[in-house]
Amino acid sequence: MNFKISSNRIRRVCSAMAETNLDGLIISDPQSIWYLSGIWNEPYERMYVLYLERNGTGKLFVNKLFNVPASDFKEFWISDSDNAVQILAGNITKTGTVGIDKNWPARFLVPLMQYNPGVRYILGSDCIDDVRACKDSKEQILMKEASRINDICIEKSFSFIKQGITEKETAQYIEALFRAEGAESPSFETIVSFGANAADPHHSPDSTVIHDGDCVLIDMGCRKNHYCSDMTRTNFFRYAPEKYAEIHDIVRCANEKAESIIRPGIPLCDIDAAARGIISAAGYGDYFTHRLGHFIGQSDHEQGDVSSSNVSPAKEGMIFSIEPGIYLPGKFGVRVEDLALVTKNGCEILNTVDKHWNIIGQ
């Protein structure tokens, strides 16, 4: 990673620390450490921490087992026979307020509190999560590339579905397509749902075989160069039952309405309400059972969402999903999902695949 980029990101995190009155911040999320340093390491059960002081000074605590390149931080190398938490405690502040990463295990936090009882510990993840939520220009390019691959693969996937194909076979085909198009991996378990299975928003592909008139819901995403994509399209096999086609149109309109009002400053809950209002007015409000969207970046689901309870404003650089759905248990389900990048004056939709329903398998 270019150090200039890293320094700018650290500066933004330190500014957030100052606003929160943090003297130090324990960062344990490997993705956040990579975001600030360009160093990727998966520590498994071992302690791995970047301790950041408010002035931007960083200390990296890492196990000797891992081949971590030299960084711009002071490094503390720990072996399996060392008391990692004690080493950490001896090299950070003994007073003041320290922010703790939201996922740092209690097996590390509790001993640290005992070693340094003079410190006030608070949840500090927002200091970096809020910075990560607004993607810089380089991140936006990477996100667009992952979405470009997703667009190519989903169109090929719908063309793959023929009589006798199962959900699982389709999902396996999609994951092979990702690799063929240059992605490293799926960014989550690929969802392929035929017919009534689509009424379960997180259905796992199984041996269900496609039948005429089934809806075909595909929710897929890939990871390329650390960044993820995510999208959903719903089509029909051989023919579209009239009622279900009408429901699909309602969901698509809800998706388009929500996207049309995205701009910096609009409360995220208002975006949710725009889509939910259309679905509720059509009589299906009880069947839209989840929030409208989630933030995305290095992980498919990052901190932040587009929901009725999130009154925070949209900010330039945020990327989140817009995915309204209607789910009729035992019958049918439809979801239409895009990724939206908040721009200076509105938004850019990262997916270009047609959102109208189509007939496939002919």
C-alpha positions, 0 to 999 in steps of 0.5 A: 500500500502507498504510505501516503494513502495509509497516512491519510486514513490514519489521520482520519481515524485519529481525528475520530479518536480525538472527537471521542476523547480516546487516548489509544485504540486497539484495532484487532480486525485484520481488515482494518489493520490492512486498511491502515497498513497494507499488511494482510495477516490472518491470526486465527486464535492468536493475538494480533493488534495494531495499537494506535495513539491519538497522535498517529503513532502505531504499534503492531503486535504480531506472532513470530509464526507469521511472515509479516513484512516490515511496516511503518509501525513499531513492531512487537514480535510475540512467540507462542510461549509469551504472555501476549496480553502482558506484552501489550499491556506493558507497551500501551497507556496505563491511564486515560481512555482506550477504545476496543475493537468490537470483535476483540475476544474477552480472553484478551480484553479481560486480562488487559483490564486486570493488567492496566486497571487505571484505563477506562475501556470503551467500544471504539470501533466506530473510529475506524468503521466510520472511516472505512464506510466512506470509500476513497477513489482507489477503493471505489475503483476496486469495488466497481471492478468486483461489480463488473465481474458480478454482472458478467457472471450473473448473466452467464448464470441465468443462461446456464439454467436448463431443465433438470438443473439443481440449485446446487449445480447452479451455485457451483457453476457461479463460483467456477465462473468467478475464478474464470473471470479473475475473482479470488472467491465468492464474497459469501455463500452464493444463494440460488433459490428456485420456486418456493425456496425463494421465500427464504431470503437466505436459502442455501442451495440444495438438490431442488430441481427447476420446474416450469413457472418457478422464479429463479432468485440468484444472490451472488457476490465475489471478492477481488483485490480485497473488495466485494460485490453483491447483487440479486436478480430474480427471473422466471423459468419458461413462463412467468405466473401473472401474480408473481410477475406483478409482485416482481414489478412492485419490488423493482419499483421499490428498488428504483424509488429508493435509489432515486433519492440517494444523495449526501445528507439524506437520512438512511432511514428515509431511503428505507422508507421510500422502498418500504412505502411502495411495498406497503401501499401494494399490500405486501408490507408484512412480507418485506421482512428485512432492512433495505440494505447493508454497507459493503467493502472488504466484507460483504456486510460491514458496519452500517445499514440502510434501515428504519432505525438508522437516522445517520445521513448518507455521506459521499463515498458510502457504498451500500446495497438496496435490496427490497424483497417480498417473500410469500412463505411456501409460494414465492420470493423476489428480491432485486438488489444493487450496490449504490455509491453515494456521489457528490450530487446523488448516487452511482449504481454499480450494477448494470444488469437489467432489473426487469424480470425475464423468461429464461430456459427457453 
